[in-house]
């Protein structure tokens, strides 16, 4: 018999992106929120967003890889 996982089978995240404009350079920023726990993090790249997701135990032991829309 397998033991039930302590990680919920479903997690919901809201990710917001915005562009910051400056005289020297423009950059994208983001904020990710885990709806079940209310925890959130700001990030500058997708690796930081992925690290936040993994810190919550979602995708534990898996390497996140971006998926193309046509897959």
MODALIN-V10597 format. One record per helix or strand of 2 or more residues. SS is the DSSP state (alpha for helix, beta for strand). FROM is the first residue (numbers start at 0). LEN is the number of residues. Records with the same first field share a line. If there is no record, write none. Layout:
BEGIN
SS=FROM-LEN, FROM-LEN
END
This chain:
BEGIN
beta=12-8, 26-8, 39-4
alpha=45-10
END
